[in-house]
Amino acid sequence: MTRLLSETDPVAILQQLVRIDSVNPDLVPDAAGEAPIAAWCRDWLLEQGFDVTVLEQTAGRPSVVGLKRGTGIGRSLMLNGHLDTVGVATYAGDPFSGDFRDGRVYGRGAIDTKSGLAAILVAAARASAQGLAGDVIVTLVADEEFGSIGTEEVLRSFRADAALVIEPSSLELTIAHRGFAWFELELTGLAAHGSQPELGVDAIWHAGLVLRALDGLRQQLNAAPAHATLGHGAVRVSQIAGGDDAATVAARCVLTLERRMLPGQSPESVEAELRALFTELERTEPQFQFTLTRLVARAAFAAEPHWPIVRALSGHAERVLGRPAATRGEPFWTDAGLILEAGIPCVVFGADGDGLHADTEWADAQSVRALADILEGTITEFCGPTVG
């Protein structure tokens, strides 16, 4: 692969990035991971005069931080995009072609979110080359598609006055998204011969009671007032396993639960909600025994329209697009949740395209160039130009 590190067209850079396999190895065992694409981005940033730090607390899972310091009298801005992609096992054709056809760049990660990486690189380089009062911090992170270890590691070492998280959004401002929490619910019964079920305690039968209780919770969530952009929260069972054989009363059944949360709902509050639900089952069904364990939890995200970063991004989106940018909410989670939780105001914005996690993926080239222009203007306004 040719390494054209002097390239400054975001579409050409996008094509090069798509040609680098960066499938997340936590999703696909033995996949390439982020090291090759991190090395490319590191070298590009160095050539543009950035101070570069590579963070790699987890071996083979690097994140790249490029820093251009301002004069020290302006605000600092973090730009965040992820290096990793989902797998390619069912991808139609060459997932790493980077082909340009009919105004689109094709390949795995083209829209999710190597289009964002390309736009970040170009915008940060252009804006900082003009001289800025505040620092520009480019954070290109590992593992967004699975555990977000990259952004977590970045936030332990770097801070900013605000952040832009670049994820596909069709050049609309994503001002909110749901959070999520995953739980393991273990139901404990008592084994007995299937011919005498009355001598045992059927954990699978108790799982049925859980499903009925969760359906009642789902109805409550849907009956509550809807969030303006996110609608309602959600609860579901994603996995269930129990029993040893056809002739034995199940002594154990394990369910994996997913709870999607709205802004204002914390992992602690939804865990308490579930625990109260199952404690009530324990009260009404004396043989019901449960253990609830929180596996992973990420808070929801919501931006405030008065934040300076939201106002700056909105203004430059309108300037480039020739119309006010629409706002939206997303049902899925992004690393913006972690950044906001760290106390950094942020907003999510990205290019137009289709095929996220699908068999064919593409990014609209015109939108990638527009994204770079919008980001450049936003960086310059937020960080402030150098006063001559």
Secondary structure, 3 states (H helix, E strand, C coil): CCCCCCCCCHHHHHHHHHCCCCECCCCCCCCCCCHHHHHHHHHHHHHCCCEEEEECCCCCCCEEEEEECCCCCCCCEEEEEECCECCCCCCCCCCCCCCEECCEEECCCHHHHHHHHHHHHHHHHHHHHCCECCCEEEEEECCCCCCCHHHHHHHCCCCCCEEEEECCCCCCEEEEECEEEEEEEEEECECCECCCHHHCECHHHHHHHHHHHHHHHHHHHHHCCCECCCECCEEEEEEEEECCCCCECCCEEEEEEEEEECCCCCHHHHHHHHHHHHHHHHHHCCCCCEEEEEEEEECCEECCCCCHHHHHHHHHHHHHHCCCCCEEEECCCCCHHHHHHCCCCEEEECCCEECCCCCCCEEEHHHHHHHHHHHHHHHHHHHCECCC
